[in-house]
Amino acid sequence: AQKITQTQPGMFVQEKEAVTLDCTYDTSDQSYGLFWYKQPSSGEMIFLIYQGSYDEQNATEGRYSLNFQKARKSANLVISASQLGDSAMYFCAMREPSGGYNKLIFGAGTRLAVHP
Amino acid sequence: DVKVTQSSRYLVKRTGEKVFLECVQDMDHENMFWYRQDPGLGLRLIYFSYDVKMKEKGDIPEGYSVSREKKERFSLILESASTNQTSMYLCASSLLGEQFFGPGTRLTVL
């Protein structure tokens, strides 16, 4: 069965430093997609970045990059130059490869605290 | 911008009550989803819908039902609320790419 694992319940980082949030996934399919979402304390889920399984380059969006290591089945989120506003829950998700409908499977999340 | 709205941010209900959570999206998306979010468990899919009047069970459908009479609206129904349904409920919609989420409803069942 498909599964997303985020092994870090909580992380902290100093402002302006980089931080890596871990995500591993389990699937037997060749075609899949990986997403990262941010959830601030207000509760809304904000889409950050997407990586397709066939994409050869690591995805980047501003200060966010996705370190995609297909053989290791990992899709770690790297946030460069952390800001106080980056303090939030972060969820890794995988689009279910089979069955269509764009369903996502989510990990348990990592709570990031950015310290001044 | 895609907008997904949910009828309430906070809701308090009593055990045994029938509860309706409403979700509306304005981008003509085919797919809509209901999740519940609990600490340490991430988001778990309750039900989803891929078209009007079409619905599919997710991973935890027990105790819930859904209704999709119009494309833009997807309702989650708790037929008889129980205390173990106290949770954050998130609605989302999508076409092919990322899912767009509503602000969430924090439901407390007393």
Interface residues (C-beta under 8 A of the other chain):
Chain A: I4 Q6 P9 F35 Y37 S42 G43 E44 M45 F47 Y50 F91 A93 G100 Y101 N102 K103 L104 F106 G107 A108 G109
Chain B: R9 N31 F33 Y35 G40 L41 G42 L43 R44 L45 F48 Y50 E56 G58 M88 L90 A92 S94 L95 L96 G97 E98 Q99 F100 F101 G102 P103 G104 R106
